[in-house]
Amino acid sequence: MSGLIWHLNPNDAIKGDRIVVIARKIDDPTVVADSGRHRAQRTVARDNARAWIDVPVRPGPQFK
């Protein structure tokens, strides 16, 4: 993990098909509305939380 670029500012975001999270405390996931009838899950990681993209998003027409 030493070769990663750390984003340390509030509202910095990452996007991937699989994101790995390590933290001392992770809240229970809650269901949130995503788009239309689709649902997503949201959770919060606390106390020295770290995350990185394990599998990147596959490019499609929405990323042109």
mmCIF file of the N, C-alpha and C atoms, coordinates in Angstrom:
data_MODEL
# 
_entry.id   MODEL 
# 
loop_
_atom_site.group_PDB 
_atom_site.id 
_atom_site.type_symbol 
_atom_site.label_atom_id 
_atom_site.label_alt_id 
_atom_site.label_comp_id 
_atom_site.label_asym_id 
_atom_site.label_entity_id 
_atom_site.label_seq_id 
_atom_site.pdbx_PDB_ins_code 
_atom_site.Cartn_x 
_atom_site.Cartn_y 
_atom_site.Cartn_z 
_atom_site.occupancy 
_atom_site.B_iso_or_equiv 
_atom_site.pdbx_formal_charge 
_atom_site.auth_seq_id 
_atom_site.auth_comp_id 
_atom_site.auth_asym_id 
_atom_site.auth_atom_id 
_atom_site.pdbx_PDB_model_num 
ATOM 1   N N  . MET A 1 1  ? 0.806   -1.197 0.000   1.00 0.00 ? 1  MET A N  1 
ATOM 2   C CA . MET A 1 1  ? 0.000   0.000  0.000   1.00 0.00 ? 1  MET A CA 1 
ATOM 3   C C  . MET A 1 1  ? 0.846   1.257  0.000   1.00 0.00 ? 1  MET A C  1 
ATOM 4   N N  . SER A 1 2  ? 2.135   1.153  0.076   1.00 0.00 ? 2  SER A N  1 
ATOM 5   C CA . SER A 1 2  ? 2.968   2.343  0.157   1.00 0.00 ? 2  SER A CA 1 
ATOM 6   C C  . SER A 1 2  ? 3.026   3.102  -1.166  1.00 0.00 ? 2  SER A C  1 
ATOM 7   N N  . GLY A 1 3  ? 2.722   2.465  -2.292  1.00 0.00 ? 3  GLY A N  1 
ATOM 8   C CA . GLY A 1 3  ? 2.780   3.124  -3.584  1.00 0.00 ? 3  GLY A CA 1 
ATOM 9   C C  . GLY A 1 3  ? 1.484   3.812  -3.988  1.00 0.00 ? 3  GLY A C  1 
ATOM 10  N N  . LEU A 1 4  ? 0.498   3.860  -3.092  1.00 0.00 ? 4  LEU A N  1 
ATOM 11  C CA . LEU A 1 4  ? -0.788  4.463  -3.418  1.00 0.00 ? 4  LEU A CA 1 
ATOM 12  C C  . LEU A 1 4  ? -0.743  5.976  -3.324  1.00 0.00 ? 4  LEU A C  1 
ATOM 13  N N  . ILE A 1 5  ? -1.614  6.633  -4.089  1.00 0.00 ? 5  ILE A N  1 
ATOM 14  C CA . ILE A 1 5  ? -1.798  8.083  -3.958  1.00 0.00 ? 5  ILE A CA 1 
ATOM 15  C C  . ILE A 1 5  ? -2.928  8.293  -2.960  1.00 0.00 ? 5  ILE A C  1 
ATOM 16  N N  . TRP A 1 6  ? -2.648  8.951  -1.849  1.00 0.00 ? 6  TRP A N  1 
ATOM 17  C CA . TRP A 1 6  ? -3.642  9.156  -0.801  1.00 0.00 ? 6  TRP A CA 1 
ATOM 18  C C  . TRP A 1 6  ? -4.417  10.444 -1.046  1.00 0.00 ? 6  TRP A C  1 
ATOM 19  N N  . HIS A 1 7  ? -5.737  10.361 -1.051  1.00 0.00 ? 7  HIS A N  1 
ATOM 20  C CA . HIS A 1 7  ? -6.619  11.521 -1.162  1.00 0.00 ? 7  HIS A CA 1 
ATOM 21  C C  . HIS A 1 7  ? -7.093  11.835 0.250   1.00 0.00 ? 7  HIS A C  1 
ATOM 22  N N  . LEU A 1 8  ? -6.633  12.931 0.812   1.00 0.00 ? 8  LEU A N  1 
ATOM 23  C CA . LEU A 1 8  ? -6.847  13.209 2.233   1.00 0.00 ? 8  LEU A CA 1 
ATOM 24  C C  . LEU A 1 8  ? -7.841  14.324 2.503   1.00 0.00 ? 8  LEU A C  1 
ATOM 25  N N  . ASN A 1 9  ? -8.398  14.957 1.477   1.00 0.00 ? 9  ASN A N  1 
ATOM 26  C CA . ASN A 1 9  ? -9.294  16.087 1.670   1.00 0.00 ? 9  ASN A CA 1 
ATOM 27  C C  . ASN A 1 9  ? -10.749 15.623 1.752   1.00 0.00 ? 9  ASN A C  1 
ATOM 28  N N  . PRO A 1 10 ? -11.593 16.344 2.504   1.00 0.00 ? 10 PRO A N  1 
ATOM 29  C CA . PRO A 1 10 ? -13.022 16.010 2.538   1.00 0.00 ? 10 PRO A CA 1 
ATOM 30  C C  . PRO A 1 10 ? -13.602 16.041 1.126   1.00 0.00 ? 10 PRO A C  1 
ATOM 31  N N  . ASN A 1 11 ? -14.536 15.159 0.874   1.00 0.00 ? 11 ASN A N  1 
ATOM 32  C CA . ASN A 1 11 ? -15.245 15.027 -0.403  1.00 0.00 ? 11 ASN A CA 1 
ATOM 33  C C  . ASN A 1 11 ? -14.385 14.466 -1.535  1.00 0.00 ? 11 ASN A C  1 
ATOM 34  N N  . ASP A 1 12 ? -13.166 13.989 -1.271  1.00 0.00 ? 12 ASP A N  1 
ATOM 35  C CA . ASP A 1 12 ? -12.424 13.243 -2.286  1.00 0.00 ? 12 ASP A CA 1 
ATOM 36  C C  . ASP A 1 12 ? -13.167 11.922 -2.510  1.00 0.00 ? 12 ASP A C  1 
ATOM 37  N N  . ALA A 1 13 ? -13.235 11.461 -3.734  1.00 0.00 ? 13 ALA A N  1 
ATOM 38  C CA . ALA A 1 13 ? -14.012 10.261 -4.040  1.00 0.00 ? 13 ALA A CA 1 
ATOM 39  C C  . ALA A 1 13 ? -13.180 9.282  -4.852  1.00 0.00 ? 13 ALA A C  1 
ATOM 40  N N  . ILE A 1 14 ? -13.534 8.001  -4.737  1.00 0.00 ? 14 ILE A N  1 
ATOM 41  C CA . ILE A 1 14 ? -12.980 6.960  -5.576  1.00 0.00 ? 14 ILE A CA 1 
ATOM 42  C C  . ILE A 1 14 ? -14.156 6.168  -6.140  1.00 0.00 ? 14 ILE A C  1 
ATOM 43  N N  . LYS A 1 15 ? -13.969 5.533  -7.307  1.00 0.00 ? 15 LYS A N  1 
ATOM 44  C CA . LYS A 1 15 ? -15.038 4.766  -7.926  1.00 0.00 ? 15 LYS A CA 1 
ATOM 45  C C  . LYS A 1 15 ? -14.437 3.511  -8.516  1.00 0.00 ? 15 LYS A C  1 
ATOM 46  N N  . GLY A 1 16 ? -15.054 2.365  -8.247  1.00 0.00 ? 16 GLY A N  1 
ATOM 47  C CA . GLY A 1 16 ? -14.568 1.111  -8.787  1.00 0.00 ? 16 GLY A CA 1 
ATOM 48  C C  . GLY A 1 16 ? -15.641 0.046  -8.701  1.00 0.00 ? 16 GLY A C  1 
ATOM 49  N N  . ASP A 1 17 ? -15.430 -1.070 -9.390  1.00 0.00 ? 17 ASP A N  1 
ATOM 50  C CA . ASP A 1 17 ? -16.358 -2.188 -9.289  1.00 0.00 ? 17 ASP A CA 1 
ATOM 51  C C  . ASP A 1 17 ? -16.187 -2.918 -7.951  1.00 0.00 ? 17 ASP A C  1 
ATOM 52  N N  . ARG A 1 18 ? -14.991 -2.867 -7.380  1.00 0.00 ? 18 ARG A N  1 
ATOM 53  C CA . ARG A 1 18 ? -14.772 -3.430 -6.040  1.00 0.00 ? 18 ARG A CA 1 
ATOM 54  C C  . ARG A 1 18 ? -13.798 -2.519 -5.312  1.00 0.00 ? 18 ARG A C  1 
ATOM 55  N N  . ILE A 1 19 ? -14.210 -2.056 -4.135  1.00 0.00 ? 19 ILE A N  1 
ATOM 56  C CA . ILE A 1 19 ? -13.388 -1.168 -3.310  1.00 0.00 ? 19 ILE A CA 1 
ATOM 57  C C  . ILE A 1 19 ? -13.109 -1.889 -1.992  1.00 0.00 ? 19 ILE A C  1 
ATOM 58  N N  . VAL A 1 20 ? -11.854 -1.937 -1.601  1.00 0.00 ? 20 VAL A N  1 
ATOM 59  C CA . VAL A 1 20 ? -11.441 -2.590 -0.368  1.00 0.00 ? 20 VAL A CA 1 
ATOM 60  C C  . VAL A 1 20 ? -11.326 -1.527 0.719   1.00 0.00 ? 20 VAL A C  1 
ATOM 61  N N  . VAL A 1 21 ? -11.868 -1.830 1.901   1.00 0.00 ? 21 VAL A N  1 
ATOM 62  C CA . VAL A 1 21 ? -11.850 -0.885 3.019   1.00 0.00 ? 21 VAL A CA 1 
ATOM 63  C C  . VAL A 1 21 ? -11.281 -1.591 4.243   1.00 0.00 ? 21 VAL A C  1 
ATOM 64  N N  . ILE A 1 22 ? -10.371 -0.907 4.936   1.00 0.00 ? 22 ILE A N  1 
ATOM 65  C CA . ILE A 1 22 ? -9.839  -1.389 6.202   1.00 0.00 ? 22 ILE A CA 1 
ATOM 66  C C  . ILE A 1 22 ? -10.059 -0.287 7.222   1.00 0.00 ? 22 ILE A C  1 
ATOM 67  N N  . ALA A 1 23 ? -10.662 -0.638 8.346   1.00 0.00 ? 23 ALA A N  1 
ATOM 68  C CA . ALA A 1 23 ? -10.898 0.333  9.415   1.00 0.00 ? 23 ALA A CA 1 
ATOM 69  C C  . ALA A 1 23 ? -11.095 -0.415 10.724  1.00 0.00 ? 23 ALA A C  1 
ATOM 70  N N  . ARG A 1 24 ? -10.943 0.298  11.819  1.00 0.00 ? 24 ARG A N  1 
ATOM 71  C CA . ARG A 1 24 ? -11.168 -0.324 13.125  1.00 0.00 ? 24 ARG A CA 1 
ATOM 72  C C  . ARG A 1 24 ? -12.651 -0.451 13.433  1.00 0.00 ? 24 ARG A C  1 
ATOM 73  N N  . LYS A 1 25 ? -13.452 0.502  12.935  1.00 0.00 ? 25 LYS A N  1 
ATOM 74  C CA . LYS A 1 25 ? -14.903 0.465  13.159  1.00 0.00 ? 25 LYS A CA 1 
ATOM 75  C C  . LYS A 1 25 ? -15.606 0.689  11.827  1.00 0.00 ? 25 LYS A C  1 
ATOM 76  N N  . ILE A 1 26 ? -16.518 -0.218 11.468  1.00 0.00 ? 26 ILE A N  1 
ATOM 77  C CA . ILE A 1 26 ? -17.311 -0.078 10.251  1.00 0.00 ? 26 ILE A CA 1 
ATOM 78  C C  . ILE A 1 26 ? -18.772 -0.215 10.652  1.00 0.00 ? 26 ILE A C  1 
ATOM 79  N N  . ASP A 1 27 ? -19.591 0.803  10.305  1.00 0.00 ? 27 ASP A N  1 
ATOM 80  C CA . ASP A 1 27 ? -21.012 0.782  10.629  1.00 0.00 ? 27 ASP A CA 1 
ATOM 81  C C  . ASP A 1 27 ? -21.734 -0.295 9.822   1.00 0.00 ? 27 ASP A C  1 
ATOM 82  N N  . ASP A 1 28 ? -22.918 -0.688 10.304  1.00 0.00 ? 28 ASP A N  1 
ATOM 83  C CA . ASP A 1 28 ? -23.753 -1.620 9.555   1.00 0.00 ? 28 ASP A CA 1 
ATOM 84  C C  . ASP A 1 28 ? -24.218 -0.954 8.266   1.00 0.00 ? 28 ASP A C  1 
ATOM 85  N N  . PRO A 1 29 ? -24.304 -1.692 7.170   1.00 0.00 ? 29 PRO A N  1 
ATOM 86  C CA . PRO A 1 29 ? -24.759 -1.088 5.911   1.00 0.00 ? 29 PRO A CA 1 
ATOM 87  C C  . PRO A 1 29 ? -26.239 -0.725 5.970   1.00 0.00 ? 29 PRO A C  1 
ATOM 88  N N  . THR A 1 30 ? -26.597 0.387  5.314   1.00 0.00 ? 30 THR A N  1 
ATOM 89  C CA . THR A 1 30 ? -27.988 0.791  5.191   1.00 0.00 ? 30 THR A CA 1 
ATOM 90  C C  . THR A 1 30 ? -28.320 0.893  3.708   1.00 0.00 ? 30 THR A C  1 
ATOM 91  N N  . VAL A 1 31 ? -29.567 0.631  3.359   1.00 0.00 ? 31 VAL A N  1 
ATOM 92  C CA . VAL A 1 31 ? -30.012 0.690  1.972   1.00 0.00 ? 31 VAL A CA 1 
ATOM 93  C C  . VAL A 1 31 ? -30.402 2.126  1.647   1.00 0.00 ? 31 VAL A C  1 
ATOM 94  N N  . VAL A 1 32 ? -29.902 2.635  0.510   1.00 0.00 ? 32 VAL A N  1 
ATOM 95  C CA . VAL A 1 32 ? -30.208 3.991  0.058   1.00 0.00 ? 32 VAL A CA 1 
ATOM 96  C C  . VAL A 1 32 ? -30.679 3.920  -1.394  1.00 0.00 ? 32 VAL A C  1 
ATOM 97  N N  . ALA A 1 33 ? -31.438 4.941  -1.825  1.00 0.00 ? 33 ALA A N  1 
ATOM 98  C CA . ALA A 1 33 ? -31.881 5.008  -3.215  1.00 0.00 ? 33 ALA A CA 1 
ATOM 99  C C  . ALA A 1 33 ? -30.693 5.368  -4.098  1.00 0.00 ? 33 ALA A C  1 
ATOM 100 N N  . ASP A 1 34 ? -30.576 4.721  -5.246  1.00 0.00 ? 34 ASP A N  1 
ATOM 101 C CA . ASP A 1 34 ? -29.468 4.994  -6.163  1.00 0.00 ? 34 ASP A CA 1 
ATOM 102 C C  . ASP A 1 34 ? -29.990 5.766  -7.369  1.00 0.00 ? 34 ASP A C  1 
ATOM 103 N N  . SER A 1 35 ? -30.684 5.114  -8.260  1.00 0.00 ? 35 SER A N  1 
ATOM 104 C CA . SER A 1 35 ? -31.289 5.795  -9.410  1.00 0.00 ? 35 SER A CA 1 
ATOM 105 C C  . SER A 1 35 ? -32.512 4.994  -9.832  1.00 0.00 ? 35 SER A C  1 
ATOM 106 N N  . GLY A 1 36 ? -33.626 5.669  -9.998  1.00 0.00 ? 36 GLY A N  1 
ATOM 107 C CA . GLY A 1 36 ? -34.859 4.972  -10.354 1.00 0.00 ? 36 GLY A CA 1 
ATOM 108 C C  . GLY A 1 36 ? -35.243 3.992  -9.269  1.00 0.00 ? 36 GLY A C  1 
ATOM 109 N N  . ARG A 1 37 ? -35.443 2.740  -9.652  1.00 0.00 ? 37 ARG A N  1 
ATOM 110 C CA . ARG A 1 37 ? -35.804 1.708  -8.671  1.00 0.00 ? 37 ARG A CA 1 
ATOM 111 C C  . ARG A 1 37 ? -34.580 1.004  -8.096  1.00 0.00 ? 37 ARG A C  1 
ATOM 112 N N  . HIS A 1 38 ? -33.390 1.362  -8.569  1.00 0.00 ? 38 HIS A N  1 
ATOM 113 C CA . HIS A 1 38 ? -32.173 0.703  -8.101  1.00 0.00 ? 38 HIS A CA 1 
ATOM 114 C C  . HIS A 1 38 ? -31.852 1.139  -6.680  1.00 0.00 ? 38 HIS A C  1 
ATOM 115 N N  . ARG A 1 39 ? -31.301 0.224  -5.921  1.00 0.00 ? 39 ARG A N  1 
ATOM 116 C CA . ARG A 1 39 ? -30.902 0.503  -4.546  1.00 0.00 ? 39 ARG A CA 1 
ATOM 117 C C  . ARG A 1 39 ? -29.406 0.254  -4.403  1.00 0.00 ? 39 ARG A C  1 
ATOM 118 N N  . ALA A 1 40 ? -28.820 0.904  -3.429  1.00 0.00 ? 40 ALA A N  1 
ATOM 119 C CA . ALA A 1 40 ? -27.399 0.721  -3.138  1.00 0.00 ? 40 ALA A CA 1 
ATOM 120 C C  . ALA A 1 40 ? -27.251 0.600  -1.621  1.00 0.00 ? 40 ALA A C  1 
ATOM 121 N N  . GLN A 1 41 ? -26.072 0.247  -1.176  1.00 0.00 ? 41 GLN A N  1 
ATOM 122 C CA . GLN A 1 41 ? -25.787 0.180  0.252   1.00 0.00 ? 41 GLN A CA 1 
ATOM 123 C C  . GLN A 1 41 ? -24.748 1.225  0.595   1.00 0.00 ? 41 GLN A C  1 
ATOM 124 N N  . ARG A 1 42 ? -24.872 1.777  1.808   1.00 0.00 ? 42 ARG A N  1 
ATOM 125 C CA . ARG A 1 42 ? -23.950 2.805  2.280   1.00 0.00 ? 42 ARG A CA 1 
ATOM 126 C C  . ARG A 1 42 ? -23.482 2.420  3.675   1.00 0.00 ? 42 ARG A C  1 
ATOM 127 N N  . THR A 1 43 ? -22.209 2.654  3.949   1.00 0.00 ? 43 THR A N  1 
ATOM 128 C CA . THR A 1 43 ? -21.670 2.432  5.283   1.00 0.00 ? 43 THR A CA 1 
ATOM 129 C C  . THR A 1 43 ? -20.585 3.463  5.547   1.00 0.00 ? 43 THR A C  1 
ATOM 130 N N  . VAL A 1 44 ? -20.190 3.584  6.794   1.00 0.00 ? 44 VAL A N  1 
ATOM 131 C CA . VAL A 1 44 ? -19.152 4.536  7.182   1.00 0.00 ? 44 VAL A CA 1 
ATOM 132 C C  . VAL A 1 44 ? -18.050 3.765  7.898   1.00 0.00 ? 44 VAL A C  1 
ATOM 133 N N  . ALA A 1 45 ? -16.796 4.015  7.501   1.00 0.00 ? 45 ALA A N  1 
ATOM 134 C CA . ALA A 1 45 ? -15.631 3.410  8.156   1.00 0.00 ? 45 ALA A CA 1 
ATOM 135 C C  . ALA A 1 45 ? -14.955 4.493  8.997   1.00 0.00 ? 45 ALA A C  1 
ATOM 136 N N  . ARG A 1 46 ? -14.589 4.169  10.223  1.00 0.00 ? 46 ARG A N  1 
ATOM 137 C CA . ARG A 1 46 ? -14.018 5.148  11.151  1.00 0.00 ? 46 ARG A CA 1 
ATOM 138 C C  . ARG A 1 46 ? -12.692 4.642  11.740  1.00 0.00 ? 46 ARG A C  1 
ATOM 139 N N  . ASP A 1 47 ? -11.978 5.562  12.348  1.00 0.00 ? 47 ASP A N  1 
ATOM 140 C CA . ASP A 1 47 ? -10.738 5.251  13.074  1.00 0.00 ? 47 ASP A CA 1 
ATOM 141 C C  . ASP A 1 47 ? -9.667  4.654  12.153  1.00 0.00 ? 47 ASP A C  1 
ATOM 142 N N  . ASN A 1 48 ? -8.884  5.533  11.560  1.00 0.00 ? 48 ASN A N  1 
ATOM 143 C CA . ASN A 1 48 ? -7.776  5.144  10.689  1.00 0.00 ? 48 ASN A CA 1 
ATOM 144 C C  . ASN A 1 48 ? -8.271  4.337  9.483   1.00 0.00 ? 48 ASN A C  1 
ATOM 145 N N  . ALA A 1 49 ? -9.370  4.791  8.868   1.00 0.00 ? 49 ALA A N  1 
ATOM 146 C CA . ALA A 1 49 ? -9.949  4.091  7.722   1.00 0.00 ? 49 ALA A CA 1 
ATOM 147 C C  . ALA A 1 49 ? -9.112  4.319  6.473   1.00 0.00 ? 49 ALA A C  1 
ATOM 148 N N  . ARG A 1 50 ? -8.961  3.256  5.674   1.00 0.00 ? 50 ARG A N  1 
ATOM 149 C CA . ARG A 1 50 ? -8.238  3.315  4.417   1.00 0.00 ? 50 ARG A CA 1 
ATOM 150 C C  . ARG A 1 50 ? -9.052  2.555  3.381   1.00 0.00 ? 50 ARG A C  1 
ATOM 151 N N  . ALA A 1 51 ? -9.040  3.031  2.148   1.00 0.00 ? 51 ALA A N  1 
ATOM 152 C CA . ALA A 1 51 ? -9.772  2.352  1.076   1.00 0.00 ? 51 ALA A CA 1 
ATOM 153 C C  . ALA A 1 51 ? -8.993  2.492  -0.227  1.00 0.00 ? 51 ALA A C  1 
ATOM 154 N N  . TRP A 1 52 ? -9.125  1.505  -1.096  1.00 0.00 ? 52 TRP A N  1 
ATOM 155 C CA . TRP A 1 52 ? -8.498  1.577  -2.396  1.00 0.00 ? 52 TRP A CA 1 
ATOM 156 C C  . TRP A 1 52 ? -9.322  0.750  -3.373  1.00 0.00 ? 52 TRP A C  1 
ATOM 157 N N  . ILE A 1 53 ? -9.140  1.022  -4.662  1.00 0.00 ? 53 ILE A N  1 
ATOM 158 C CA . ILE A 1 53 ? -9.869  0.319  -5.712  1.00 0.00 ? 53 ILE A CA 1 
ATOM 159 C C  . ILE A 1 53 ? -9.163  -0.996 -5.998  1.00 0.00 ? 53 ILE A C  1 
ATOM 160 N N  . ASP A 1 54 ? -9.904  -2.103 -5.868  1.00 0.00 ? 54 ASP A N  1 
ATOM 161 C CA . ASP A 1 54 ? -9.370  -3.421 -6.154  1.00 0.00 ? 54 ASP A CA 1 
ATOM 162 C C  . ASP A 1 54 ? -9.646  -3.802 -7.606  1.00 0.00 ? 54 ASP A C  1 
ATOM 163 N N  . VAL A 1 55 ? -10.839 -3.491 -8.113  1.00 0.00 ? 55 VAL A N  1 
ATOM 164 C CA . VAL A 1 55 ? -11.217 -3.735 -9.506  1.00 0.00 ? 55 VAL A CA 1 
ATOM 165 C C  . VAL A 1 55 ? -11.746 -2.426 -10.074 1.00 0.00 ? 55 VAL A C  1 
ATOM 166 N N  . PRO A 1 56 ? -11.114 -1.854 -11.103 1.00 0.00 ? 56 PRO A N  1 
ATOM 167 C CA . PRO A 1 56 ? -11.576 -0.579 -11.653 1.00 0.00 ? 56 PRO A CA 1 
ATOM 168 C C  . PRO A 1 56 ? -12.892 -0.728 -12.403 1.00 0.00 ? 56 PRO A C  1 
ATOM 169 N N  . VAL A 1 57 ? -13.576 0.385  -12.585 1.00 0.00 ? 57 VAL A N  1 
ATOM 170 C CA . VAL A 1 57 ? -14.823 0.416  -13.351 1.00 0.00 ? 57 VAL A CA 1 
ATOM 171 C C  . VAL A 1 57 ? -14.515 0.114  -14.805 1.00 0.00 ? 57 VAL A C  1 
ATOM 172 N N  . ARG A 1 58 ? -15.348 -0.720 -15.422 1.00 0.00 ? 58 ARG A N  1 
ATOM 173 C CA . ARG A 1 58 ? -15.189 -0.997 -16.848 1.00 0.00 ? 58 ARG A CA 1 
ATOM 174 C C  . ARG A 1 58 ? -15.696 0.202  -17.636 1.00 0.00 ? 58 ARG A C  1 
ATOM 175 N N  . PRO A 1 59 ? -14.896 0.766  -18.533 1.00 0.00 ? 59 PRO A N  1 
ATOM 176 C CA . PRO A 1 59 ? -15.346 1.938  -19.277 1.00 0.00 ? 59 PRO A CA 1 
ATOM 177 C C  . PRO A 1 59 ? -16.540 1.607  -20.173 1.00 0.00 ? 59 PRO A C  1 
ATOM 178 N N  . GLY A 1 60 ? -17.459 2.544  -20.244 1.00 0.00 ? 60 GLY A N  1 
ATOM 179 C CA . GLY A 1 60 ? -18.633 2.392  -21.088 1.00 0.00 ? 60 GLY A CA 1 
ATOM 180 C C  . GLY A 1 60 ? -19.012 3.728  -21.669 1.00 0.00 ? 60 GLY A C  1 
ATOM 181 N N  . PRO A 1 61 ? -20.183 3.842  -22.265 1.00 0.00 ? 61 PRO A N  1 
ATOM 182 C CA . PRO A 1 61 ? -20.582 5.092  -22.915 1.00 0.00 ? 61 PRO A CA 1 
ATOM 183 C C  . PRO A 1 61 ? -20.713 6.264  -21.943 1.00 0.00 ? 61 PRO A C  1 
ATOM 184 N N  . GLN A 1 62 ? -20.966 5.999  -20.664 1.00 0.00 ? 62 GLN A N  1 
ATOM 185 C CA . GLN A 1 62 ? -21.120 7.095  -19.705 1.00 0.00 ? 62 GLN A CA 1 
ATOM 186 C C  . GLN A 1 62 ? -19.787 7.756  -19.342 1.00 0.00 ? 62 GLN A C  1 
ATOM 187 N N  . PHE A 1 63 ? -18.647 7.190  -19.761 1.00 0.00 ? 63 PHE A N  1 
ATOM 188 C CA . PHE A 1 63 ? -17.338 7.748  -19.404 1.00 0.00 ? 63 PHE A CA 1 
ATOM 189 C C  . PHE A 1 63 ? -16.633 8.415  -20.571 1.00 0.00 ? 63 PHE A C  1 
ATOM 190 N N  . LYS A 1 64 ? -17.364 8.802  -21.607 1.00 0.00 ? 64 LYS A N  1 
ATOM 191 C CA . LYS A 1 64 ? -16.735 9.475  -22.758 1.00 0.00 ? 64 LYS A CA 1 
ATOM 192 C C  . LYS A 1 64 ? -16.457 10.909 -22.451 1.00 0.00 ? 64 LYS A C  1 
# 
